[in-house]
Amino acid sequence: GGHRAAWSQGGAAPAVALARLRGGRERTAWAAVGNSYKRCRGVAGMATTQSAWVWYPATDARSSAFKHPGEVPLDDEAAARACFVESLRGPRAARISPATILQNKGNVALIAEKGATREVDACMLLPWYEGLLLLEALSEAQGREGRIPAEWLDDELREIVEKERRKTKNGRLNGTLYTERRLLNCATTGARFHDGEREYRFKRDKLKAGDATRIADGEDVNGFFRIQGLVGYLPPWEAFLHEKCGFYQDFYQVKWSSPFSEVDYAAVENGSALGSTWEPDECLPAEMDPLRFAAKKSWIQKRRELEQKREQELKQDAANAPRASPPNVSGSPPAPSSQPTISTPDGRSSVPGPPPVKRARMRRDGNALERDLLDSAVGHDFAPEGAESKFGKVCQGWPKKAEEYPMGFAVASPPGFCWANCDCMDDMRIQRSWETRKAWLEDSSRTSAAKACIAAFGEQTHFVFRRGAVSKRCYFETDQSQRSDLAGSRAAWDLSVQAERAVNAVLQRIPVAALAPEAGTVRLPARAYLSGEGDYEPLRYKATTSAGGALPMWLRVDPDRGRIIVSKAPPDSELPLQCRVELVHAEGAAEAAAFTIVAESSTPLPWLAATMSIIQRFDPTRCPLEAGVRAALMERFSEMYDFNTKSAQQQSLGAWLASMDRVLRLLRSASSVFVVPPS
């Protein structure tokens, strides 16, 4: 069913929620009277040269079909299907970009963007602070279940939000105060809203206050239905990214009257709980403004209580956090402390633990953090101030006494403190011979043994040649004049090719049940797609649909580890789903992997059938591997295959892929090694 709308019957006081229900996924056309479009109240009247945000399509900025993100598709079947079947709404459909308002001319505004000026519909502009609240909500909701991700939220937009945060006392924007002062008496509504006197577009001010408790009951008539009340509220920037909402409007949680109060709407695209759904502002008539006031005030009160509780917890944590004491480098016994200490595994206690460090979102200079190569959720801030000009003072400023070290830091001993004229910290000069030796690590017997081993290995001239006598680039090179029997290497290579094909075939028909949380971790085996010089683990996994769009809300691929995560069972209409994963090394994109999620599994399971075909090829008569290689592979294959019963082991898809990943590593190593038989 579609969104329900609220309406009044006859001259009675309004208390009836109404819905025009339609079949399938198509949305209802809500009451909209007249064809004339009045002046947009969203940003009209703002002073010139004022910062604001302008709405754009999330993907193609030049799309002529783009509509305001608060407009629900009415009579457009294709748009409704894209919105509610393909989930192309909210941050998947629209984004914001900073702009400067130069002049307002009725329904049109003149704006400046990146040095260029143009005219836009004034309704396409968003107040500056409201846009910041939207970006903050998107940033905090990334990766959360039930929220629509924003692929366009980049470091530049995060930096804008962070700069505004630094201007506040607690480092956060105040959406509660903004709602109280700017939205309590104003409704963020749909493309057409008629209050009986005039029509509004997206903004309606001067709501009609009243006593919500005096609203009388209505009746079910003409496809409209009664409600018990409004039990929840979401401001537009939170509703925009909520998977049950997805439009830039005020949203209200409507509790329906009997018999619909007993219906479980959880599976409906806007369902909330038993007997309630999330409805946009345009579904509620103007006569229900008292209910709007009550719902917003309740939301404001709850948010204030939550903020106060959070502030008290932070103060309590700061008061209870232990303080780190300077290290004891004088040799005297440490003074007793009443603070809790950190203990080592053997029971010895060390210095008190430091207070929890507040994680920064931006660098100290205001720029975006440098993303960690291995963990995409971690950033780094290394921006030394005036390093170039201060380089000459490094030697003089280097700490040479215990008291000169910052709190919590001490000298590395050995080698110990620098002396007055020491310049070991100057890496612009050539190292001296004494600096390349660590006398405290020297072991004469070990050094002699190591040199003897190298010399003995270099004397094996029948298969190795020692290089570097002239160039001093010392290394050993395999003697290329000899060729051993390469049958084992070729067999390993052929088996590795079949293993790769088997893995790829399994990944093209993954049953969705195999990706459920209770089925275990399923990790994309990147090595099955990488070969040659790029045959090593990627740093990033960038996943999209095969068409290049964003993944549905129920599916996620861990960008660091390549884990395929299904948060909830998807609707059958969204399967099969073909996905593409870009494998990225430090040098850039290396290769692309692909997998397909299907609704039902076949019998036998695809990976069990693949195991049988690989084991058949592993037969000694068909695959003449070197004895040591075969023994190592037998150990790995036994994780997937029972050689006694000659049947595939029952295991999860994740366990099978992990075993195949190790098998591929062994086979590729065995296919490239140059083994010389003993003479």
Sequence and secondary structure as in RCSB ss.txt:
>XXXX:A:sequence
GGHRAAWSQGGAAPAVALARLRGGRERTAWAAVGNSYKRCRGVAGMATTQSAWVWYPATDARSSAFKHPGEVPLD
DEAAARACFVESLRGPRAARISPATILQNKGNVALIAEKGATREVDACMLLPWYEGLLLLEALSEAQGREGRIPA
EWLDDELREIVEKERRKTKNGRLNGTLYTERRLLNCATTGARFHDGEREYRFKRDKLKAGDATRIADGEDVNGFF
RIQGLVGYLPPWEAFLHEKCGFYQDFYQVKWSSPFSEVDYAAVENGSALGSTWEPDECLPAEMDPLRFAAKKSWI
QKRRELEQKREQELKQDAANAPRASPPNVSGSPPAPSSQPTISTPDGRSSVPGPPPVKRARMRRDGNALERDLLD
SAVGHDFAPEGAESKFGKVCQGWPKKAEEYPMGFAVASPPGFCWANCDCMDDMRIQRSWETRKAWLEDSSRTSAA
KACIAAFGEQTHFVFRRGAVSKRCYFETDQSQRSDLAGSRAAWDLSVQAERAVNAVLQRIPVAALAPEAGTVRLP
ARAYLSGEGDYEPLRYKATTSAGGALPMWLRVDPDRGRIIVSKAPPDSELPLQCRVELVHAEGAAEAAAFTIVAE
SSTPLPWLAATMSIIQRFDPTRCPLEAGVRAALMERFSEMYDFNTKSAQQQSLGAWLASMDRVLRLLRSASSVFV
VPPS
>XXXX:A:secstr
    EEE  TTS   EEE    STT         S      SSTT  SSEEEEEEEESS TT TT   TT    S
 HHHHHHHHTS   GGGTEEEEEEEEEEEETTEEEEEETTEEEEEEGGGEEEHHHHHHHHHHHHHHTT TTB   
TT  HHHHHHHHHHHTTSSSSS  HHHHIIIIITTEEE  S EE SS EESSEEES     GGG      BTTB 
 EEEEEEEE HHHHTTBTT  SSS EEEEEE TTGGG B TTSTTEEEBTEEEEEGGGS GGGHHHHHHHHHHHH
HHHHHHHHHHHHHHHHHHHHS        SSS      S EEE TTS EEEE        SB TTSSB EE SS 
TT EE    TTHHHHGGGHHHHS  SGGGS TT    TTT    TT  TT TTS   GGGG  GGG  HHHHHHH
HHHHHHHHT TTTEEEE TTT   EEEE TT     HHHHHHHHHHHHHHHHHHHHHTSEEGGGGSGGG   B  
GGGT  GGG S  SEEEEEETTS    TTEEE TTT BEEE S   GGG SEEEEEEEEETTEEEEEEEEEEESS
  SS HHHHHHHHHHHHTSTTT    HHHHHHHHHHHTTTEETTTTEE    HHHHHHHHHHHHHHHHHHHH   
    
